[in-house]
């Protein structure tokens, strides 16, 4: 389904921390753990610009809708804005007290939103970099922030297990979505503003409806327990002009995974690390026995130990009774009584390194990883889908320091899935209740699947 189109090896040894296609689809940007941002041409993979953006690692990149502005946020606590004609800096947003994990730019390009480890969400003016509003959003670090598709709301997610929706201009919280206290590693809003795609540090991705806050789909099978792994919607248009939607995500075990939106079944997986080697089996441990004629000489050496027992001075007969049990090495290893004598023998052997006679000699195993294991396991957190849905970029290679471009080919038995129409403005505040609906707050299982049937109350025509 996916074939490797090309691979880029930047002249950097640092891991790729984030990737982002431009909405125009002709370029993509990569952020690195050393604070550098690079921009590449989509057609041939050539380097367009290398920007020394931050003093510390880059956590996220976002383009404006018209691809004229690129923003980046970093562990240095800053958000930088660049014009994409020459990638010179427009403004710099400073004010967070800790790492900035996420950022987004409004559709109008007038506002910037950011979420930080300091548990706050901030709204900035694009032109000047001035902080317009600071929102004490969560009780734990903020993992993601996104604008809805008209810019009236900012949605945030956090390690405290909540997603919250704020009015952009007033900062008022109009809705909270409780994910039962499970830390949220990443969050995206659906193209129609009706759903949140929430990645949990529980190896689960949930599709939550903003109408009733109910669980609509649950995607599992990947690994995500420790790192903020990127996920999102992959929207494609087939030959008949119908849109199909998939959910994709990176993992912590060097794979990118895609699920069918409606059936929740995994459709594909991509290895995001190519440095895999076939290894020989581990050599067996070898035991060597001491010759019997030499064993009594070592057995007689522990004889001076009886002086450590003041209760029985000068009593050789008990020692002579133990000597017959030391006729062989097996009797020493298998007989429980001689265990106290075993330790001085080990000490004696260490004190005489020149002696080639040891009780058991185990050859150390060759220091190699498990068979068919990658040279270094790197959490594959950086992944992003092309606006057309026909390409995917991932971080690959040893330490994740390479970028791979994948091309989508014809699918088999792919079912078309569409998003319902967008919600009207301010529908977040008072979600409409369907007639005859039951009051059921349980979200243990998906109740309705998007696009599963034409009669679905949440169904509708395809929309961008």
Secondary structure by P-SEA (a helix, b strand, c coil): ccccccccccccccccccccccccccbbbbbcccbbbbbbbcccccccccccccccccccccccccccbbbbbccccbbbbbccccccccccccccccccccccccccccbbbbbccccbbbbbccccccccccccccccccccccccccccbbbbbccccbbbbbcccccccccccccccccccccccccccccccccccccbbbbccccccccccccccccccccccccbbbbbbccccbbbbbbbbcccccbbbbbcccccccccccccccbbbbbcccccbbbbbccccaaaaaaacccccccccccccccaaaaaaaccccccaaaaacccccccaaaaaaaaaaaccccccccccccccccccccccccccccccbbbbcccccbbbbbbcccccbbbbbbbccccbbbbbbbccccccccccccccccccccccccccccccccccccccccccccc
